């Protein structure tokens, strides 16, 4: 029986790293962990109306469609992961290790 195993890592053609602001999810009926990763974006004005200055230049805005609206943030789900318990534990351990390493680096910068 072989005493070693070699894993080779390759990226698929559509591989694209994504920045995330957070995660939302839970457990599914089969007992898997579901994690939906999202980015957040504050809603932007849909329309603006500006004063036109006598010289033809654009002046100050006088109306924006969201000026009097409450702040709204949209969460765009980028990707989702479905993991069994063992895989979720492995991901958790790996992430904890990365966090510890980053915290050590940050301590050295202070």
CORSUL-V539437 format. One line per field, one symbol per residue. phi: phi as a letter, one per 30 degrees, with the letter a starting at -180 (. if undefined). Layout:
BEGIN
phi->???
END
This chain:
BEGIN
phi->.dcbbccccbcddcdadbdbcabbllccddiddcbccbccbddcddabbcdcdedjddcddcbbdcecdddbccccddabbcbdeddedddddddedddddddddddddd
END
